[in-house]
């Protein structure tokens, strides 16, 4: 009886560990999704800021075009510098987003990271077979599937099919 109780106790402990692991994995995934959403929102905000800066730059340029001045040139230079800074921030956030996504896909379902998957795929066991040497020299490669519409039209007779009522002839017009 004690052996059975110990087995039950062991099974309950194992189940508890599995539940805790599943909750931790779920929390990690939720954290990643949240991080991705936050970065996307920040990128969107910076993109709106860039549009506003472009508009401001256009207005400054137009004003400076009609009345050139040193002050106007300085304002345009400052706007351009601010635009470059915002672009750098956007690119940095895009790299962060890419890193978070790659980390997400590598952890998902035990898949290998992208470089490891690419190395494995390059072995040539699966996927599209390599091109034959003859096909590169100008030989016609065997095509699979349905032919393109233009080729199908050439294959059919050159007479066009007419649908509906036949056109009126000159003899039927006089009646």
Secondary structure, DSSP 8 states (H G I E B T S, - for coil): -HHHHHHHHHHHHHHHHHHHHHHHHHHHHHHHHHHHHHHHHHHHHHHHHHHHHHHHHHHHHHHHHHS--HHHHHHHHHHHHHHHHHHHHHHHHHHHHHHHHHHHHHHGGG---HHHHHHHHTTSSSSS----HHHHTT------SS--HHHHHHHS-SS----SS----HHHHH-
